[in-house]
Amino acid sequence: MRQSTLTLIRHGQSIWNLQNRFTGWIDVSLSPQGLQEARQAGERLADQRFDVAYASTLIRSQETLYEILRLNRRCSGYRRIHEGDSAWYEHFKPGPEDQDTLLIHFAEELNERFYGDLQGLNKDQARQEFGAEQVHIWRRSYDTPPPNGESLAATAARVIPFFKDRLVPILQEGRNLLIAAHGNSLRALIMHLENMTPEQILAYELATGVPIQYRLDGALNILEKKVLD
Ligand SMILES: O=C(O)[C@@H](CO)OP(=O)(O)O
């Protein structure tokens, strides 16, 4: 059976991470530190070969992916799938060796958990307004959604089917997949991959801009996991 690698990265620090605000689907860019984190990740991954790359539709994940691919030495060409008029990928320079084109997809299914009415609120102010316990339940319970938003269970209900339908076939072909996404959408994915319980995944905090790399067999069993910090 063909082996593959799956590399996951939470976007670098965003401006609203820095300001400690609930972000969800608000389209906020990386902070200067976040850009630096993305570049460091790019340096760590510079000699690795990726065949397919995914980001969410949110700019902070795309900026992170952009920095990683810009620094990668193993691809000769990049093509965004379903592209509109974006000049997003045109800055890439051809690498010296490989002839294959890296395919880039943006997928809404990988977006951050939709935080509903909390989006834009400062997390400390939310604790003052609603109480620390309530805010903790909204942030880290599995199936209690924030007001008008998605729980982690609801996020998993879109991330995991997308992974099974669209991403598993890529991995089973032995292709190496890179995904730049978000704290909670990646939690949902990691819970599925590592067969974790909701309690285990809720205790799992992902650092911004740190790649997690799995080597998988054709049945998607994990042969090796590395955190590239
Ligand atoms: O604000 C958000 O969208 C997320 C990730 O930054 O926050 P939390 O860690 O509270 O789920």
PDBQT file of the ligand as one rigid body, heavy atoms in Angstrom, charges set to zero:
ROOT
HETATM    1  O1  LIG A 301     -11.240  33.044  17.722  1.00  0.00    +0.000 OA
HETATM    2  C1  LIG A 301     -11.218  31.979  17.064  1.00  0.00    +0.000 C 
HETATM    3  O2  LIG A 301     -11.717  31.872  15.926  1.00  0.00    +0.000 OA
HETATM    4  C2  LIG A 301     -10.583  30.739  17.682  1.00  0.00    +0.000 C 
HETATM    5  C3  LIG A 301      -9.185  30.520  17.205  1.00  0.00    +0.000 C 
HETATM    6  O3  LIG A 301      -8.364  31.631  17.353  1.00  0.00    +0.000 OA
HETATM    7  O4  LIG A 301     -10.581  30.925  19.078  1.00  0.00    +0.000 OA
HETATM    8  P1  LIG A 301     -10.658  29.781  20.205  1.00  0.00    +0.000 P 
HETATM    9  O5  LIG A 301      -9.248  29.365  20.477  1.00  0.00    +0.000 OA
HETATM   10  O6  LIG A 301     -11.281  30.520  21.348  1.00  0.00    +0.000 OA
HETATM   11  O7  LIG A 301     -11.542  28.671  19.714  1.00  0.00    +0.000 OA
ENDROOT
TORSDOF 0
